[in-house]
Amino acid sequence: MVKIGIIGGSGLDDPQILMQPVDKEANNRYGTPSSPLKCGQINGVEVVIIARHGRAHEIMPTRVNFRANIQALKEEGCTHILAATAVGSLREEIKPGNLVFPSQFIDFTRHRNLTVYTDKVVHTPMSQPYDQKITDLLCKTCDELDFEYNRDVTVVTIEGPRFSTKAESHMFRQWGADIINMSTCPEVIIANELGIPYQTIAMSTDYDCWKEDEEPVTFEMILKRMKENADKVKTLLIKVVGRI
């Protein structure tokens, strides 16, 4: 039996996309709570939604325990995970509003202690053998919906201080990265450990990417792009879930 775990940012726990939605508190073996769960059905398929940042596109401070969240989906019996995350593109051909289906993650961890920097890079392949199957399905559905998308790209994720310099942007390009974000790679690592097939839908906003001679992106622009992208991903999820 297929049961889909959906992880997303603000707006993706919209109860209107679920039939018979039920809120649930998750218990897990680590003694720490996961984000709230919202359970229900999409197109007749059982789903469990975890929203990282609240509802209705609110930007809220949160302490997300990635291990607790993935473990909660495991204990709910989820057979696959579809996750949505906002990203900034490092390549000119990936435009704001594009969707991206990464085939590889690079996890870049920077710990700051006064002026002491410790860098750690981890290459994390996506879950197998379902990655290609779900990627093909997502791309086919994007074609049907006339959505712009990019496939087979590399994502750099950052744990720690916010990415903010052109020097770092250049470094990530040197690593062959296409886009960057802040949170997804730890979830992929844990999902791989637990044996849950995992696929990310990355929504390009450009809010973390510095390009030469480009004006800074405003907070209002970020919110607008996030809402547009969240709406686009909800449409994509509704179409895809019943086909897996």
C-alpha positions as CSV (number, residue, x, y, z in Angstrom):
1,M,0.0,0.0,0.0
2,V,1.3,3.4,-1.0
3,K,1.4,6.2,1.7
4,I,3.1,9.5,0.9
5,G,4.9,11.7,3.4
6,I,4.9,15.3,2.2
7,I,7.4,17.8,3.7
8,G,7.1,21.4,2.8
9,G,7.5,25.0,3.9
10,S,4.8,27.5,4.6
11,G,1.5,26.9,2.8
12,L,1.9,23.2,2.0
13,D,-0.2,22.0,4.9
14,D,-3.2,23.7,3.4
15,P,-6.2,21.5,4.5
16,Q,-8.0,22.3,1.3
17,I,-5.8,19.9,-0.6
18,L,-6.7,17.0,1.7
19,M,-9.9,15.0,2.1
20,Q,-10.9,14.3,5.7
21,P,-7.9,16.1,7.2
22,V,-6.9,15.1,10.8
23,D,-4.2,16.9,12.9
24,K,-1.9,14.6,14.8
25,E,0.9,14.9,17.3
26,A,3.8,12.5,16.6
27,N,5.5,10.4,19.1
28,N,9.0,9.1,18.3
29,R,11.8,7.1,19.8
30,Y,14.1,10.1,20.2
31,G,12.1,11.9,22.9
32,T,11.7,15.0,20.8
33,P,8.5,16.1,19.1
34,S,8.3,16.4,15.3
35,S,6.5,19.2,13.6
36,P,2.7,18.7,13.7
37,L,1.3,16.2,11.3
38,K,-1.7,16.6,9.1
39,C,-3.1,13.4,7.8
40,G,-5.7,12.7,5.1
41,Q,-6.1,11.7,1.4
42,I,-5.2,13.2,-2.0
43,N,-6.8,11.5,-5.0
44,G,-7.6,8.5,-2.8
45,V,-4.0,8.1,-1.6
46,E,-3.2,8.3,2.1
47,V,-0.8,11.2,2.9
48,V,0.9,12.7,5.9
49,I,2.0,16.3,5.7
50,I,4.7,18.0,7.8
51,A,5.0,21.8,7.3
52,R,8.3,23.3,8.4
53,H,7.2,26.9,8.9
54,G,3.5,27.1,9.8
55,R,0.5,27.8,7.6
56,A,-0.8,30.3,5.1
57,H,2.7,31.3,4.0
58,E,3.7,32.8,7.4
59,I,7.4,33.1,8.1
60,M,7.8,31.8,11.6
61,P,10.8,30.9,13.7
62,T,11.0,27.2,14.3
63,R,13.2,24.5,15.7
64,V,12.8,21.5,13.3
65,N,14.3,18.2,14.4
66,F,14.9,16.6,11.1
67,R,15.4,13.1,12.6
68,A,12.2,13.4,14.6
69,N,10.3,14.5,11.4
70,I,11.5,11.7,9.2
71,Q,11.1,9.1,12.0
72,A,7.5,10.4,12.4
73,L,6.8,9.7,8.8
74,K,8.4,6.3,9.1
75,E,6.2,5.4,12.1
76,E,3.1,6.6,10.2
77,G,3.9,4.0,7.6
78,C,4.9,6.3,4.7
79,T,6.4,4.4,1.8
80,H,7.7,7.5,-0.1
81,I,8.6,11.1,0.8
82,L,8.0,14.1,-1.5
83,A,9.6,17.3,-0.1
84,A,9.4,20.8,-1.3
85,T,12.0,23.5,-0.4
86,A,12.8,27.0,-1.6
87,V,16.2,27.5,-3.2
88,G,18.4,30.2,-4.8
89,S,19.8,29.3,-8.2
90,L,23.5,29.6,-9.1
91,R,22.9,29.1,-12.8
92,E,21.4,31.8,-15.1
93,E,19.3,29.2,-16.9
94,I,17.4,28.3,-13.7
95,K,14.9,31.2,-13.4
96,P,12.8,32.3,-10.4
97,G,9.6,30.2,-10.5
98,N,11.3,27.2,-12.1
99,L,11.0,23.8,-10.4
100,V,14.0,21.6,-9.9
101,F,14.3,17.9,-9.2
102,P,17.8,17.3,-7.8
103,S,19.7,14.1,-8.5
104,Q,22.5,14.9,-5.9
105,F,23.0,16.9,-2.8
106,I,26.2,18.4,-1.4
107,D,25.9,19.2,2.3
108,F,28.1,22.1,3.3
109,T,28.4,22.6,7.1
110,R,30.1,25.7,8.5
111,H,30.5,26.1,12.2
112,R,31.4,29.6,13.4
113,N,33.2,30.1,16.7
114,L,34.3,33.7,16.9
115,T,36.7,33.8,13.9
116,V,37.4,30.0,13.7
117,Y,35.8,28.3,10.6
118,T,35.4,24.6,10.2
119,D,34.1,23.4,6.8
120,K,32.7,20.0,6.1
121,V,31.4,18.8,2.8
122,V,29.3,15.6,2.4
123,H,28.1,14.2,-0.9
124,T,24.7,12.5,-0.5
125,P,23.1,10.6,-3.4
126,M,19.4,10.5,-3.6
127,S,17.4,7.5,-2.5
128,Q,17.4,4.6,-4.9
129,P,15.9,2.9,-6.8
130,Y,12.8,5.2,-6.8
131,D,14.5,8.5,-7.6
132,Q,14.5,8.1,-11.4
133,K,11.0,6.8,-11.5
134,I,9.5,9.7,-9.4
135,T,11.7,12.2,-11.2
136,D,10.3,11.0,-14.6
137,L,6.8,11.2,-13.2
138,L,7.3,14.8,-11.9
139,C,8.8,15.9,-15.2
140,K,6.0,14.3,-17.2
141,T,3.4,16.0,-15.0
142,C,5.2,19.4,-15.3
143,D,5.0,19.0,-19.1
144,E,1.3,18.4,-18.9
145,L,0.9,21.5,-16.6
146,D,3.2,23.6,-18.8
147,F,5.5,24.3,-15.8
148,E,9.1,25.3,-16.3
149,Y,11.5,22.8,-14.7
150,N,15.1,21.6,-14.6
151,R,16.1,18.0,-13.8
152,D,19.4,16.2,-12.9
153,V,20.9,19.2,-11.0
154,T,23.1,19.4,-7.9
155,V,22.0,21.1,-4.8
156,V,24.2,22.6,-2.1
157,T,22.6,22.7,1.3
158,I,23.9,24.8,4.2
159,E,23.6,24.1,7.9
160,G,24.6,27.1,9.9
161,P,24.9,30.8,9.0
162,R,23.0,32.1,6.1
163,F,24.8,32.1,2.7
164,S,25.5,35.7,2.0
165,T,28.7,36.3,0.0
166,K,29.7,36.3,-3.6
167,A,32.9,34.5,-2.7
168,E,30.8,31.6,-1.4
169,S,28.6,31.7,-4.5
170,H,31.8,31.3,-6.6
171,M,32.9,28.4,-4.5
172,F,29.6,26.6,-4.9
173,R,29.8,27.1,-8.6
174,Q,33.3,25.6,-8.6
175,W,31.9,22.5,-6.9
176,G,29.5,22.2,-9.8
177,A,26.4,23.2,-7.9
178,D,23.3,24.5,-9.7
179,I,21.2,25.7,-6.7
180,I,21.6,26.2,-2.9
181,N,19.2,26.0,0.0
182,M,19.2,25.8,3.8
183,S,17.7,22.6,5.0
184,T,16.9,19.6,2.8
185,C,20.1,17.5,2.9
186,P,19.9,16.3,6.6
187,E,16.4,15.0,5.8
188,V,17.7,13.1,2.8
189,I,20.5,11.5,4.8
190,I,18.1,10.4,7.5
191,A,15.5,9.1,4.9
192,N,18.3,7.1,3.3
193,E,19.3,5.6,6.7
194,L,15.7,4.6,7.3
195,G,15.2,3.2,3.8
196,I,12.4,5.6,2.7
197,P,12.6,6.7,-1.0
198,Y,12.9,10.5,-1.0
199,Q,12.4,13.1,-3.8
200,T,12.7,16.9,-3.5
201,I,10.8,19.5,-5.5
202,A,13.0,22.6,-5.3
203,M,11.3,25.9,-6.0
204,S,13.7,28.5,-7.4
205,T,13.4,32.0,-5.8
206,D,16.9,33.4,-6.2
207,Y,16.7,34.9,-2.7
208,D,20.0,33.4,-1.5
209,C,22.0,33.9,-4.7
210,W,24.4,36.8,-5.4
211,K,25.0,37.6,-9.0
212,E,27.3,40.3,-10.3
213,D,25.6,43.7,-10.8
214,E,22.3,42.4,-9.5
215,E,20.2,44.4,-7.1
216,P,19.3,42.7,-3.8
217,V,16.0,40.8,-3.7
218,T,13.5,42.4,-1.4
219,F,11.6,40.6,1.4
220,E,8.4,41.4,-0.4
221,M,9.7,39.7,-3.6
222,I,10.7,36.6,-1.6
223,L,7.2,36.3,-0.1
224,K,5.5,36.7,-3.4
225,R,7.7,34.1,-5.1
226,M,7.3,31.7,-2.2
227,K,3.5,32.0,-2.4
228,E,3.5,31.5,-6.2
229,N,5.9,28.6,-5.9
230,A,3.9,26.9,-3.1
231,D,0.7,27.2,-5.1
232,K,2.5,25.6,-8.1
233,V,3.9,22.7,-6.0
234,K,0.5,22.1,-4.4
235,T,-1.0,21.7,-7.9
236,L,1.9,19.4,-8.9
237,L,1.5,17.2,-5.8
238,I,-2.2,16.8,-6.3
239,K,-1.6,15.6,-9.9
240,V,1.4,13.3,-9.0
241,V,0.3,11.6,-5.8
242,G,-2.3,9.4,-7.3
243,R,0.1,8.1,-9.9
244,I,2.9,6.8,-7.7
